[in-house]
Amino acid sequence: DAFYSTDVPGEHKARLNLTKEILKEIANINRSKVELRFYDPDANEVNKKKADEAGIRSMTLEKQERGAASIKQAYFGIKLTVGSKTAIIPVAYLAEGIEYQLLSNLKKMLSKTG
Protein backbone atom coordinates (compact mmCIF):
# COMPACT_ATOMS: atom_id res chain seq x y z
CA ASP A 1 0.00 0.00 0.00
CA ALA A 2 1.37 3.37 -1.01
CA PHE A 3 0.37 6.46 0.94
CA TYR A 4 1.01 9.60 -1.08
CA SER A 5 -0.43 13.08 -0.73
CA THR A 6 -1.58 14.43 -4.06
CA ASP A 7 -1.77 18.10 -3.09
CA VAL A 8 1.93 18.94 -2.87
CA PRO A 9 3.87 22.02 -4.01
CA GLY A 10 4.95 22.00 -7.64
CA GLU A 11 8.63 21.39 -7.00
CA HIS A 12 7.72 18.14 -5.20
CA LYS A 13 4.99 17.04 -7.62
CA ALA A 14 7.36 16.06 -10.46
CA ARG A 15 9.49 13.89 -8.15
CA LEU A 16 6.41 12.32 -6.64
CA ASN A 17 4.87 11.55 -10.04
CA LEU A 18 8.08 9.87 -11.20
CA THR A 19 8.23 7.76 -8.05
CA LYS A 20 4.60 6.71 -8.50
CA GLU A 21 5.28 5.76 -12.13
CA ILE A 22 8.21 3.57 -11.09
CA LEU A 23 6.00 1.84 -8.50
CA LYS A 24 3.36 1.19 -11.18
CA GLU A 25 6.00 -0.24 -13.54
CA ILE A 26 7.27 -2.59 -10.83
CA ALA A 27 3.72 -3.71 -9.99
CA ASN A 28 2.94 -4.34 -13.66
CA ILE A 29 5.81 -6.82 -13.98
CA ASN A 30 3.68 -9.48 -12.32
CA ARG A 31 0.13 -8.37 -11.53
CA SER A 32 -0.79 -11.84 -10.24
CA LYS A 33 1.72 -11.53 -7.39
CA VAL A 34 1.95 -7.78 -6.83
CA GLU A 35 -0.97 -5.69 -5.69
CA LEU A 36 -0.42 -1.94 -5.61
CA ARG A 37 -2.95 0.36 -3.97
CA PHE A 38 -2.54 4.12 -3.68
CA TYR A 39 -4.14 6.03 -0.83
CA ASP A 40 -4.18 9.80 -0.36
CA PRO A 41 -4.26 10.40 3.41
CA ASP A 42 -5.22 14.02 2.78
CA ALA A 43 -8.36 13.00 0.86
CA ASN A 44 -10.32 11.65 3.82
CA GLU A 45 -10.08 10.44 7.40
CA VAL A 46 -10.32 6.75 6.40
CA ASN A 47 -7.13 6.99 4.32
CA LYS A 48 -5.40 9.04 7.01
CA LYS A 49 -6.29 6.41 9.61
CA LYS A 50 -4.93 3.65 7.32
CA ALA A 51 -1.66 5.55 7.02
CA ASP A 52 -1.45 6.08 10.79
CA GLU A 53 -2.20 2.41 11.47
CA ALA A 54 0.48 1.41 8.97
CA GLY A 55 3.04 3.58 10.76
CA ILE A 56 3.27 6.14 7.98
CA ARG A 57 3.64 9.69 9.30
CA SER A 58 3.38 12.97 7.47
CA MET A 59 6.47 14.99 6.74
CA THR A 60 6.82 18.73 6.54
CA LEU A 61 7.40 20.38 3.17
CA GLU A 62 8.46 23.99 2.93
CA LYS A 63 7.74 26.14 -0.08
CA GLN A 64 9.44 29.44 -0.78
CA GLU A 65 7.61 31.70 -3.20
CA ARG A 66 7.98 35.44 -3.73
CA GLY A 67 9.66 35.94 -0.39
CA ALA A 68 6.96 34.08 1.55
CA ALA A 69 7.29 30.65 3.06
CA SER A 70 4.50 28.15 3.46
CA ILE A 71 4.46 24.78 5.17
CA LYS A 72 2.53 21.70 4.08
CA GLN A 73 2.23 18.30 5.73
CA ALA A 74 2.45 15.45 3.19
CA TYR A 75 2.64 11.67 3.14
CA PHE A 76 5.18 9.70 1.10
CA GLY A 77 5.28 6.22 2.62
CA ILE A 78 4.82 2.59 1.65
CA LYS A 79 3.71 -0.46 3.58
CA LEU A 80 4.97 -3.72 2.08
CA THR A 81 3.19 -6.96 2.89
CA VAL A 82 4.41 -10.47 2.10
CA GLY A 83 2.19 -13.09 3.67
CA SER A 84 1.98 -12.15 7.34
CA LYS A 85 5.16 -10.04 7.27
CA THR A 86 5.15 -6.29 6.82
CA ALA A 87 7.78 -3.61 6.37
CA ILE A 88 7.38 0.14 6.37
CA ILE A 89 9.24 2.57 4.17
CA PRO A 90 8.28 5.79 5.95
CA VAL A 91 9.70 8.09 3.26
CA ALA A 92 9.56 6.63 -0.25
CA TYR A 93 9.86 9.87 -2.13
CA LEU A 94 12.99 9.90 -4.26
CA ALA A 95 12.62 8.01 -7.54
CA GLU A 96 16.39 7.46 -7.57
CA GLY A 97 16.20 5.23 -4.50
CA ILE A 98 12.77 3.63 -4.65
CA GLU A 99 13.84 0.40 -6.35
CA TYR A 100 16.64 -0.13 -3.84
CA GLN A 101 14.31 0.61 -0.91
CA LEU A 102 11.73 -1.86 -2.17
CA LEU A 103 14.15 -4.64 -3.05
CA SER A 104 16.21 -4.40 0.13
CA ASN A 105 13.07 -4.49 2.30
CA LEU A 106 11.60 -7.39 0.33
CA LYS A 107 14.88 -9.31 0.59
CA LYS A 108 14.85 -8.87 4.39
CA MET A 109 11.22 -9.93 4.59
CA LEU A 110 11.73 -13.04 2.46
CA SER A 111 14.90 -14.14 4.24
CA LYS A 112 13.38 -14.01 7.73
CA THR A 113 12.48 -17.35 9.21
CA GLY A 114 9.05 -18.05 10.61
ZIZI-V257069 format. One record per residue. N is the residue number from 1. RES is the residue in one small letter. PHI is phi in radians with two decimals (* if undefined). PSI is psi in degrees with one decimal (* if undefined). NEAR is the number of other C-alpha atoms within 12 Angstrom. Layout:
BEGIN
((N,RES,PHI,PSI,NEAR) (N,RES,PHI,PSI,NEAR))
END
This chain:
BEGIN
((1,d,*,130.7,35) (2,a,-1.93,127.7,40) (3,f,-1.95,103.3,42) (4,y,-2.27,129.9,41) (5,s,-1.26,139.5,38) (6,t,-1.69,-23.7,26) (7,d,-1.65,83.5,22) (8,v,-2.16,155.1,27) (9,p,-1.00,151.0,23) (10,g,-0.90,-40.7,17) (11,e,-1.16,-20.1,15) (12,h,-1.66,-23.7,26) (13,k,-1.08,-43.7,22) (14,a,-1.09,-44.5,18) (15,r,-1.08,-44.5,24) (16,l,-1.10,-43.4,32) (17,n,-1.10,-39.9,24) (18,l,-1.12,-43.5,20) (19,t,-1.07,-44.1,30) (20,k,-1.12,-37.1,34) (21,e,-1.13,-40.8,21) (22,i,-1.10,-43.0,25) (23,l,-1.04,-42.6,37) (24,k,-1.11,-41.1,23) (25,e,-1.09,-43.7,18) (26,i,-1.10,-45.0,21) (27,a,-1.12,-34.7,22) (28,n,-1.28,-11.7,15) (29,i,-1.08,-40.3,14) (30,n,-2.60,83.6,12) (31,r,-1.09,-22.9,13) (32,s,-1.30,-20.0,9) (33,k,-2.01,-13.9,13) (34,v,-2.09,124.3,19) (35,e,-2.04,121.4,21) (36,l,-2.01,123.4,26) (37,r,-2.18,132.8,21) (38,f,-1.79,136.1,26) (39,y,-2.23,137.8,30) (40,d,-1.84,102.3,29) (41,p,-1.08,-19.5,31) (42,d,-1.41,-14.9,26) (43,a,-1.28,-37.5,20) (44,n,-2.85,167.1,13) (45,e,-1.18,-31.2,14) (46,v,-1.08,-47.3,14) (47,n,-1.17,-37.7,24) (48,k,-1.12,-40.7,26) (49,k,-1.14,-40.1,20) (50,k,-1.06,-43.0,28) (51,a,-1.10,-46.8,34) (52,d,-1.06,-44.4,23) (53,e,-1.14,-30.0,17) (54,a,-1.38,-10.6,26) (55,g,1.56,14.8,25) (56,i,-1.60,124.5,33) (57,r,-1.96,153.7,29) (58,s,-1.29,155.9,27) (59,m,-2.14,156.6,21) (60,t,-1.59,127.8,18) (61,l,-1.94,135.7,22) (62,e,-1.91,141.5,18) (63,k,-2.23,125.8,18) (64,q,-1.81,123.9,14) (65,e,-2.59,123.6,12) (66,r,0.87,45.1,7) (67,g,1.37,-0.6,7) (68,a,-1.98,143.0,9) (69,a,-1.90,141.8,12) (70,s,-2.29,154.0,15) (71,i,-2.12,138.1,15) (72,k,-2.35,135.5,21) (73,q,-1.56,134.3,21) (74,a,-2.51,154.6,33) (75,y,-1.90,136.9,39) (76,f,-2.54,51.6,43) (77,g,-2.14,163.0,40) (78,i,-2.33,139.8,39) (79,k,-1.97,117.9,35) (80,l,-1.67,139.2,35) (81,t,-2.31,127.1,25) (82,v,-2.27,107.5,21) (83,g,1.08,-122.0,14) (84,s,-1.69,0.7,12) (85,k,-1.64,143.2,19) (86,t,-2.32,154.3,22) (87,a,-2.47,145.5,28) (88,i,-1.97,131.7,31) (89,i,-1.92,97.1,33) (90,p,-1.15,-30.2,30) (91,v,-2.30,98.0,29) (92,a,-2.00,75.9,39) (93,y,-2.01,-38.2,35) (94,l,-1.53,119.4,26) (95,a,-1.01,-32.7,24) (96,e,-1.10,-24.9,17) (97,g,-2.02,0.5,19) (98,i,-1.15,-40.9,31) (99,e,-1.10,-44.3,25) (100,y,-1.07,-45.5,18) (101,q,-1.03,-45.7,27) (102,l,-1.12,-51.5,33) (103,l,-1.14,-39.5,19) (104,s,-1.19,-37.9,18) (105,n,-1.19,-42.2,26) (106,l,-1.11,-39.2,23) (107,k,-1.09,-44.4,18) (108,k,-1.05,-44.5,19) (109,m,-1.13,-41.0,21) (110,l,-1.35,-21.8,19) (111,s,-1.59,-9.9,13) (112,k,-1.22,143.1,15) (113,t,-1.54,152.1,8) (114,g,1.79,*,8))
END
